[in-house]
Amino acid sequence: MEADLSAQGADELKAPAATLCAMFDHAVSTAPERVALRHLGAVLTYRELGRAVEALAQRLAAMVVPGEILALVLPNSIEFCIAYFAALKALAAPALLNPLYPAAQLSPLLQEATARAVLCMPATRDMVAGLTADLGIPGVVCLGQDITVPKLVAAAGTPVGRRAATPADPAALLFSGGTTGLPKTIEHTHGRLVTAVRCAEYIWPTRTDGEVFLPIAPFSHIYGFVQGLLVPLSARGKTVIPERFQPEHIVELLARCHVTFFCGGPPAIYAGVLAARNLASADLSAIRACGAGGAPFPVELMERWRRATGLQIYEGYGMSEMAPISGATALTGVRPGSVGKPVPGNDVQIVDLETGLRVLSPGEKGELRVRGPHMMTGYRNRPEETAQTIRDGFDKHYSLFRLTSALAKQRFEQGAWGEVRGASTGRIQMYDRRVAEAVTLLRERFPTALRDESIWPEIKIAYIGLLHEHRQPECAETFYNSVACRVLDQRYYRNEYIFWRSAISTEHLDGDDPTYRCYYPSQDGIRSTIREALMSFGLAKPFEDLDRDLRFLVHALREHFPGKWRMHPNFQIQVLSSLFFRNKAAYVVGRAINGNDDFPFAVPLLKADDGSIYVDALLLKPENIGRVFSLARAPPR
């Protein structure tokens, strides 16, 4: 179902756009003389912004190929806006990094992002130069020194010469430690970020003429990025970028620039502005919307702001992986302490803390589980988590297969042949379905795995680590190969990232139950031994005439081994602990060892008309036994 994201209260709907580049081009072409950006006394119109972006995109295209990562270690500035959209025009994937981070914090992020080049400002040039040298990143451009905004605006604005961006192209990489504390690279595409903008405009509508924004949150943060960079572009509005967060300076800009949309952010921003000495005398009558997000907002602070300014704060909720998720709007009203209602199209559930899978009833406490059309495409470069996803897929397949197989005995005993046919068909399809599910999850969560073959050796190594104590490592390796080959979709495969021989020894594995049972006929006699083996399966239905069947089996053995057959001291019969069910038969499968001789056998059991069980035959020839296990045998119709 397509969500209705029509702007609430805005004077007109925004022009449709499938990519951020299309949104940018629309603003430049339809509002060329409007002021787009104001910062530190500098002013840039949309026409000038468009020229600067094209000029820088030309330079960046010589440094990166489409799809490579371009790190932006830039503060909120005109340079940031130019660099971001220039990266999109060059079809690079911009990684947004906070320039206030120290080198020790930036280094793992740059390494995680696998950046090909870095854009910085003079204040961070030395630190960035040292990091890129250590990490082997070949390209660095210092905006403000290597090239300036006036020179970019004055350059001949010619298209970069690359194909147009598509909705599926990466448009931003953000970073989140999540619950692990380790940096994760979050990928957002053009199409999903366009939807995120529409969601933001749904909860906090903007006009397409005369809107003036003042952002506070860093553009490298999801809130500052969407609300301070992308939404103003969609509205073709003016963005006033503060020099710094100093309360009196913020109030002065709000009044002098006639700001209509104060992007605000977390509670600390509003608390700081409330403490400004010039707040009481400032004319804030142009402001019509105050947004908040990034942290829970105290009700008392919201009320203080309303009393001091006469303005209502509208709180929203989101995360780096997906924003916004919900928001308080002028239509829904403000409920103090609430982040509003979910944006249309978002699926929000409260689930249990233990498993994160059980949906709770109203009033129960748990954690949020969300999804929506603007959710991240996935985490990049996560070999351990990619490997875990594949193994989880195999474990699901194996548990379902075991469950289906466990019911085979019951179906045989009851003569439920219709269910037997359904189960046979289901088992054939089960494997392919689980593989397809795993592939779909990888495509959703780890898009890099689809595009970058080079990370699969790491995924394979991580997968091997997950199989050391696994009960079915060889089958799990086969499942991995099926998924990898489907994801990579190639005609040939390298040994480095698939299993061409088993990597895990199974000799040390101890099963919960013995795989087979051993019987020694020299002690109890051949007939008693066969009786004990047949009765060990605990079939619910009785044998029609077990003594008759035993006579037939012994007779068949003597016919197969004519003459005097001497029992050696090691004579034993090994029988698999489980029956093998195929069509309307249950097979006892095993082998006999006598001296140096080793021969397999299979004994098919069938059901009589009255429901009792009888032995149908004794299969001793390998070719006959092979037919039982052949995949060419179709289920009965």
N, C-alpha and C positions, 0 to 999 in steps of 0.2 A: 504494500500500500504506500502510495507516495504521500509524503507529509505536506500539509498546507502550511507553508511558511510565508504567507502573505504578510506584509508589514502591518502592524497594528498602529493605526494613528498617524502614519507617515503620509505626506501629501501625495506621493506617487510611488508606484512599484519600481524597483531597480531594474535596469536593463539586464536581460539574461546574458550569462557568460558561463562558459564551460571550464575555463582555466583562469588562473590569476593573471596570466599575460593578456588574455582577452579583456579582462576587467581593467587592467592598466591601460591598454590601448584605447578602450572606450573613454576612460576619463581624459586622456591626453587629447583625443580627437574631438570630444564634445565640449570640453571646458578648457581650451588651451590657455586662455588669458587669466583664469582664476589662479589665485595663490594656492599652491599646494602645501608648501612647507615654510615655516619661519623658525629660525634658530640662530641665536647669538648675533642678531642684527642682520643676518642674511635672509633673503626672501627668494623663493623659487616658484615660478608659475608651473602649471602642468606642461606647457610647451617646453620650457627649459628643462624640466625633470625628464621629459621624454628624450630630449637630445642628449642629456648627460647619461642616461641609462643606455642608449644605443652606443654611445662612444665607449663607455666602459665595457659593455658586452663584447665589443670588437676586441678589446685587449684581453679579456678573460677567455674568449674563444681560442686564443693562441696558447693559453696555458692549460686548459682542461678540455677533455673530450666529453661529449654528452654522457651524462650519468655519473661522472666523477664528482667527488665531494669538494666543495669550496667552503672553507671555514671563515665565518665572519666574526672576528673578535673586535666588535665595534660597540660604542655606546649609542644611546638614543641620539640621533643626529641626522642631518641631511645626508651625510655620507652613508649612513646605514641604509636609508631608503634607496639611494641610488645603487649601492652595492647589491642589495637584495634583489631588486628587479633586474639588474644587469645579469646577475647569476642565472635567473630564470630564463632570460632571453638567450643566454649561452647554453641553455639546457643542462647546466650544472645543478647539483643538489646542494642548496645552501645549508650549512650546519651553523646554528645560531649559538654563540658562546658569549658568556658574560665577561666583559673585559676587566671587571673588578676582581675576578678570580686570580689568586696567586699562581705562579708557575707550576707549583706542585699539584694544584687542582686542575689546571688547564691541560697539563701533559697527558694524563690518562684519557681525557675527553678527546683530544686531538688524535690520540692513538686509536681509540675506539671508533672514531669517525672515519679513520683511514683517509684523512684529508690529502688532496693533491696540491692545494695551494691555500694560502691564508691572506685575508685582508685585515689590516689593522690601522690604527691611528698613531700619530707620533708619540703619544704618551705611553704606548705599549710596544713600540717598535723593537726596542732592545730585548725585552722579554720574549717577544714572539720570534725574533731572529735566533735567539738561543734555543728555543724549543724546536723550531723547525730544523735547525742544524742537528740537534740530538736525535730527532725522529726521522730524519731523512726526507723531509717535505721539501720539494724542489722550488716551489714558487711562493714569494711574499710580495705583496703590494701594500705600501703605506699610503693611504689616502690622506692628502694634506702635505705630503712631501714628494713622493714619486709622481703623483698627479693630483691636481686640485680640482675642486668643483667648478670654478670659473673656466678652467681649460677644458673640462669635459663638456660644459655647456657650449663653449665656443667651437668645439670640434665639429667637423662635418657629420651630420647625423645620418648615417647610412645603415640600413638593416644589417644584422650580423651575418646573414647568409645561411642560417641553419633552419631546419624545418620548424614549423610551429609546435609549441608545446601541446601535449594531449592531456586529458583529464587523469590518465594513469601515470604520468610522469611524476617523479618525486619533486616536491616543492619546498619542503622544509624538514630539517632534522633537528629535533629538540632532545634534551637530555633529562632523564629522570632516574633517580635511584630507586624509586618505588619502596617496597618493603624490604628489599635486600641490602640497600645502602650502597650497592655497586652501580656505576653509571650504565644506563641503557640508552641506546640510540633509538629514538622514536621517529618513525617515518610517516610523514603526511604527504599526500599527493595533491596535485592541483584541484582535481575534482572534489576531493573531500574538504579541502580548505575553502573552496567556494561555498560548499554547503555549510561549513562552520560560520562563514560570514552571514549567510542568510539566517542561520539560527540566532546569531547575535542580534541581527536586525529585527528578528521576530520579538525577542524579549525587550529590546531597547531600540525602538524604531528611530531611524534617522531620515532626514530630508535630503533631497538631491540638490538643494540650492540653499546656500547660506549657513551651512553647518560649520562650526568651529570647534575643533577638538583640542583638549589638553591632556595628553597621556603622562602618566607618572611611572608606571611599572616598566621595567626593562623590556625592550623589544625581543630580547632573547628568552623571555618568559612567555608562556602560552597566553596569559591574559593581556600583557602588553603587546604581544605580537598580533593577536586577532583584533583587540579593541583599539589599539593605538596606531597600527600600521595598515591593516587590511580593511577594516570597516570605514575609516576616513576615505580611503581610495574608492570604495564602492559608492560612497555618498558624494564623491567629487568635492570633498570638503577641504578646509584649511586645517593643517595640524600645527599647533604651536608647541614646540619642543622646549621645555625648560632647560636652562643652563645647568641646573642642579636642583635637588629637592631642599629648598630652604623656604619655610612656611610663608614669610613675608613676600618673597619673590613669587611664589605660586599665586598668592592672593592678588598681587599687583598684575600678573599676567591675565588672570581670570577677568579682572575688571577692565584693563586697558585694551585687551584683544577681543572683548565681548564674546568670550567663550560660551558656547551653547551646550556643549557636551563635556562635562568634567569626567574623565575616565576613572579618576580616583584609584581604587584598588583595595588593598587590605586596610583593616581598621587603623593601623599606625599612621597611614597617610592622612586620614580624616582627623585623627587626634592631633597630628602636627599642625594642620591648617587651622583647627579650632584655637590653637594656642598663638596664632599670628597676631601681632599687635595691631595690624591695620585691617583686620577682618571686619570689625564693627563699622568702620567708615567706608568700606568698599562697596561699590555698586555691582552686585552680582545678578542683576535682573535679567541678563541675557541667558543665564543658565536655565535650561529646561530639563536636563537629565543628569543624574549623578549615579554612576555605576560603581559597584563594589564586588570584590571577589578576591580569592587567594587565601582567605582565612575566615573562620567564623566571626560574624560581626556582632559585637555586644549590643543588646537592645538599648541600654542606657546611652551609649555613644551615638546611636542612630537618632535618639530623641534629642540629645544635645545639639546635633547638627541641624535638625529641623527647627529647633527653637532659635538658633543663632542665625540661620540663613533663610528660613521659610521653605527650604527645599527637602524633598523626600529622597532618601537613599534607596536605590533598587539593587538588591543583592542577588548575585548569581552564583552558580556552582559549576565547576568543571575541573579538568585535570589535564596534564600534558598529553595524555593519550587521547583525550576527547573533550572538547570544550566548544560551546557551553553545553551542559547537561540539562540544567534547569535555570529558571530565573523568575524573580518577582517582576511583574509588568504593571503598566498603568491600568490594564483591563482586569487583571486578576487581583490587583491590590496588593498591599504589603501586609504580611503577617509577621510581626516582630519575632525574630529567632528562626525564621524559615527562609530557605533559599528558593522558594517559589515552586511552581509546577514544572514538570518535565517539558522540554521542547517537543512539539509534535514530531513523530517519527522515532523518538528515543524510547527504548524499552528499559524501564527501571524496575528492579526487583530488590527486595530485602531477603537475603539468604542467611543460612546459619554460619556461625564463625568456624565451626569444626571442619566442614567439608566444602563450604561455599557453593553447594549444589541444591540444598533443600530450600525451597521458597517458603518463607514464613507467613503466618497469618497476620492480619492487621493488629497492631499493638505489641507484637513481639519485637525484641531487639536483635539486630544482626548487623550485617554489613551490606553495602550497596553492590549490586551487580548490574552493570549497564552495557548497552550497546546502541549503536545508532549509525546513520548513514555517513557521518563525518568522523567516525572513530578511526584512529590510526590504522595504517595498513599492517603495521607490525613492528617488532623490534629487529634491528639489523645486527648482523654479525654475532649471533648467539648460538655457537655450535653446541653447547651443553643443553640448552633448552630445545634446540632443534632435534637433537638426538633423543631427548626425553620424550618429545612429542611422538617420534616414530616408535619408540619402545612402548609408550602407552597405547598406541594403535595396535601393536602386536599383542600386548597383554589383553586388550579388549577382545581381539579376535580369538585368542586362545581360550579365554574364559568362556566365551559364547560357544566355541566349538566343543569344549569339554562339557558344557551344560547340555548341548544338543546330543552329544554322544552318550551322556549319562542316561538320557531318556530312551536310548535305543533298546536297551534290555526290556524296559517296560512295554514299549510298543511291540516288540517281538512276542512277549509273553501274552499280551492281549490280542495279538493278531490284528493290530490297527494298521493295515497295509496302506490305507490312504495317508495316514500320518507319516508312514515310512517313506512314501514317494515325496511328500512335501519336505521332509527333513533331508532327503538325498539331494533334492534340487537346492534347498537352502544352503547345505554345506558347500555345494559347488560355487554358489554365488557369494557366500559369506566372505571368502578371502578377498575377492575383488572389491567388495563393498568396503571392507576395512581399509584396504589400500587406498581406495578413492577418498575415504574420509580423512586419512592421514595426509594425503596430498592437498586436499582442500584446506586443512588446518595450517599446513606449512605455507601455502599461498597467502592465507589471511594474516598469519602471525609473523612470518619470516620471509618477506618478499625478496630479500637479498639472496636467499638460497636458490631462487628460481633464475636469477640473473648472473650470479657469480659462481662459476664452477670451482674456483680456487679455494673456497672455504670448505668444500666437502671432505678433503682429507682430515680437517679438524673435527668435522661432524662424525666421521667414521671413528676417529680415536676416542671421542667422547662416548660414542655408542658402545665401543668395546668395553669401556669402563663400567657401563651399566649392565653388562652381561656376566660379570665374574661370578656372581652367586645366583644367576638365573637358572631356572630348571629346564628351559628349552632354548639354550643359546644358539644352536644350529638353525632351528626354525626361525628364531628371531633375526638371525643374519639374513636368511632368505627373504623375510618380510622387508627388512631394510633395503635390500637390493631392488625389490619390486617398487618400493616408494621412490628410491633415488633415481631409478631409470625412468619412472613416470614423470618425476619433477623435471629432470634435466632434458628428457625427450630428445636423445641423441641416437645416432646410428652406432656409435662405438663408445666404450666406457673405459676409463683408466683404472688400473688395479688399485691406485692410491685411494679411491673413494668408493669402491664397492668390495664386497667379500668374494674373492675368487677361490679362496680356500678358508676353512674354518679358523677363526682366530682364538677360539676358546676351547680348551681341553675339557671334555666331559667325563674323564675317567674318575675324577675325585668327587663327582656329584652323588649324593645319597638321596634317593627318592623317599617320599613319605611311605609309599607302599612298594613291595618288590615288583619288578617288572615281570618276572616269571617265577614259576614254582618248579622245584626239582623233585622227581620221583625215582625210586630205585627198585626196579622189578625183581632184582636178584634176592631181595629180602621178602617181598610179599607176593611175588608172582605177577605175571603180565596182566592177567584178567583183573585181579584186585587193584592193581595200579591204575588201570584205565578207568575202573569204576570210581576210585577216589578222585581222579582228575576231573571226570565229568560232574561229579556231585559237588566239587569245590566251588562251582560258579553260583550255587544257591538259587537256581531257577525256581520261580514261584509255581510253575506248572510241573506235574510229575511226568516221568518217562512212560511212554505207552507200554514198553516191555524192555526194560534195561538188560535183563539176562539174555534175551534174544539178540539185542544189539551187540552185547559184548562177544557173543559167539561169532557173530558175523565179522566183527573187527579182527578177532584173533584169526579167523579163517582167512581173511584178506591179507593179513600179515604173512601167514605161512605161504600163501600163493605168491606173494611178491618176493619172499626170500625162501625159495625151495631148498630142500636138503636140510641137513643138520646145521643149526645156527647157534654157535657157541657164545654165551654171555661172558664178556670180559669184566674184570673187576671194576672198571669205570663205567659200566653200562648204566645209563640214566636217561630219563625222559624229561625234557624241559618244556613246560607249557606256559604260554603267555597268561598273565593273571586276568586279563580281560578278554571277553569274547569279541570277535570281529563280526559286525552285522552288515550284511549286504543283501539288498532286496528282501526276500522272504526267508532268508537263512541266517543262522548264527553259526559262526565258524570257530571251532577250537583249533588254535594254531600253535605249533611247537616244533621241536626237533628231537631226534633220538641220537645219542652218542654211545658208540660201542667200539672200544679199541680205537682204531684210527678212522673208523667210519663215522660219518656225520650226515644224516639225511633228514630233510624237513617233512612235515606232514600237515594236513588240514582235515578236520572232520566236520562236515556240514550237519547241522541239526535243523530239522524241519518240524512244523506243527501238523498234527493229524487233525481230522475234521472235528473231533471232540475236544480239541484244545491241548491234548497231551503232546509230548515231544518224542521224536524218534531220531535215531542216527540214520542219515541217508547214504553215506558212502565214506570211504577212506581214500583221500587223495595223497599219493606218494610221489608221483611224477612231477618234476619241477615245472614242466610246461602247463600241467593242469592247475597246479597251485597258482602259477603266475596269472592265469586267466581270472582267478577270483579277485586279485588285486588290481587288475587292469582298469585304467580309467575309461577304456573304450566300452566297458559294460554299462549299458544304460539302465536306469531304474525301471522296474516293472510298470506297465501301464494298465 
